[in-house]
Amino acid sequence: MVLWVRWWWWRHYYLPQLCPRWLSPVCSYEWGPCTNDERHHITVASVVDLPKGFQFAPILQFGTARPYNLTNSYNTINAGGGTALAVVVPNNDLKNYTYGTDYISTYVAAAVANGANPDDASAAAQGNIATCYYTAQCTIAKYDPLRGQAFFQLDAKFAKNFKFGERVNIQLVAQAFNLTNRANYGNNFGNNIASSTLGHPTGFFAPNATFIPRSIWGEFGVHFTF
């Protein structure tokens, strides 16, 4: 039997061009982990030679969750550049990412109940959110503040070797991928705080792969060497 174990750890942070490093104290919210900041990744693989020419080779991968950024549905603080769709949060509750949408919804409902025009009420509420930011009662949410789902996948190969003489070998192969039938979404989650898909998976993910297995599947093959 042969066993391989590989583990790596890293932290990968990013400061967008919008905010040069010398300005980082001014816009510290731009400093955050990159979308590929996978802190830990473990790969365990083995090849087991069984009696009568059979061979079993499993491979297991696990990776911690990667981050994703949040966005908004309108120009929150009426500014350009990367802050156009910024998510505004109160200074005393920096993880209240839906603060803006919750405030607007409550404000508009109350205003409409008192006879206000819904569009005018929405514009006024959005203006209040911007005022909260410009009066330093609010700030912009950190870059990539949330993390998605950890990655886990178990694959395996089962083979039977038929030797002919000293050089010729025919190997019948059966391979299965994603044996646990796990849906790996990675950091593909809805990130618009005004959308019903916020925090819900929107796609699939596979690190360092040429295909993305969405469910358990397999294949058969023949390997001929001489």
N, C-alpha and C positions, 0 to 999 in steps of 0.2 A: 504494500500500500504506500502511496505517496500523498502527502498532505501539504498544501500551501495555505498560509494565512497572511493576509495583507491588511494593515490598518493604517490610515492616515488621518491627521488632524490639521485643520487650518482655520484661520480667520481672514476673510477677505472683505475689506471695507472700501468705501468709495466716496469721493467728494466730487459731485458733478461740476462740469465746467461753469455752470451758472454761478457757482460760489467758489472763487479761488481760495486756495488754502490759507492765504494771508487774511481772508475775510471770514474764516471759519467761526471766530467768536461772534460775528454779527449774524450769521445764518447757520448756526450749529445744527439746525434741523436737517440740513442737507447731508450731514455726515452719517453714514449708516452702512449696513452690510450690503454687499453686492447680491444680485439675485442668484448667483451660483455659490453663495457662502454656505457650503455644506460642512459643518464642523467636524463630523466624524464619518468615515466610510470604511466598512469592514468587508473584506471578501475572503471567503473560506472555500477552498476547492480541494478535491481529492480524486485520485484514480485508484480503484481497488481491483486487483486481478483476482478473479474467482476461478474455481476449478473448471476444467473442461473447456477452457478458452473463452469463458465469459468475462466481461469487464463492466464495471459500474463506476460512473464518474459524476458525482454531484457538484454543484457550485451554488453557494449561497451568498447573496449580497444584502447589506443593510447600510442605509445612509440616513443621517439625521435630516430633519426638515429644513428646506431652503426658504428664504424670506421672499415676501412680495410687497409691493408698494400699494398705497391707496391713492385714489383719485376722486374727483368730484364731477358733477354734471354741469357746472357753470363756473364762470370766472370769479372765484370766491372773494378775492381782495382787490379785484379790478386792476390787476397788474399783468405785465407780460412775462415772457420767458417761461421758465419751468414752474413758476408759481401760479400760472393761469388757472389750473384746476386744483389748487392746494386744498388740503383738508385742514380746517381751522379747529383747534381744540382749546379749551380753557386752560389757563396756566395752573389752576389748582386740580385739574383732572386730565392729565396729558394723554391718557389712554381712552378717553371718551370720544372715539372717532366718529360717532354718529351725532355728536353734539349739534352740528349745524343743521342736519336734516331734521332732527327731533325738534329743534327750536323753531325752524321754519314751519313745520307741520302744525305745531301747537299755536304759533302766532297767527297763521293764516286761518285756522279753524275758528279761533276766537274773534278775529277781525271780520270774517264772513258772517259769523253769527250776529254781529252788530251791524250788518248791512254794508260792509266794505266790498269793493270789487276784488275778486280773488287774485287777479294779476297785480293790482296795485299793492295788495297785502303781501304777496310773495316778494315783490321788489323791495318793499320796506323791510321785510324780515332779512333779506339778503344784505341790505345796507347795514342793518344792525350787526350782522355777523362781521362785516368788514370793519365797522366801527370798533367792535370788540378787539379786533386785531390791531388796529392803528392806535388804540388807546392803551395798548400793552396789557390788556386783560386776557387776551388770547394769544396763541402762537400757532405756528404751522406744525402739523404732526411730523414726527421723525421720518426720515427716508427708510423705506422697507421695514416698517414696524411690526409686521405680522409674519408668521411662518406657517407654511402649509403642512403637508403630511410627510411623515418619514417614509423612506423607500425600503421595501423589502421584496426580495424575489428569490425563489428557489427553482433552479433548473437541474436537469439530470440527463445523463446519457447512459443507455444500456446497450452493450455490444456483444456480439459473438464472433470469435475469430476462427477461421478455417485455414489451416496451414497446408500448403502443398509443396513438399520439398523444403529446401532451405531458404528460398527467396520469395516464393509466391504466398500471398496471404489475401484472403477475402474476408472482409469484416461487414457483417450485417448490423446496421445501427438503427436504434429507435431513440429519439430525443424528445423530451417534454420540457416546455417552458412555462414559467409561472405556475408551478405545481399547486401552490396554495390558492390559486385563482383570486389573488389580491388585486384590487383596483388601485393602482399607484397614480395618484393625482399630482404628486410633487407640490410645486407652488402654483399650479394652474387653478387658482381660485378667483371668483369674482371680486374685484377690488374697487368698484364704484360704490361709494357710501350711500348714494341715492338710488341704487338698483336693488331689486329683490334677489339678485344673484350674489350679493355681498356675502363672502365667507363660504360660498357653495362651490364645489368643484366644477370647472369648465373645460377640462381637458386632461389628457394622460401624459405621463412622464416616464422616461427611462434614461438614466445617466450613462453616457459613453456607449450608446447602443445605436445600431443601424436601423432598428425597428422598435416599435413600442408595443409590447404585448399587453393587450387589454383584457385578456382572459386566458385561461389555460389552453394551450394548443401544443401539437406535436408534429413530428415528421419522421419519415423512414428513409433510409438510404443504404447504399452499398459503397464500401471503400475497398478498392483493389490496388494492391501494391506488389511490385515484383523487382 
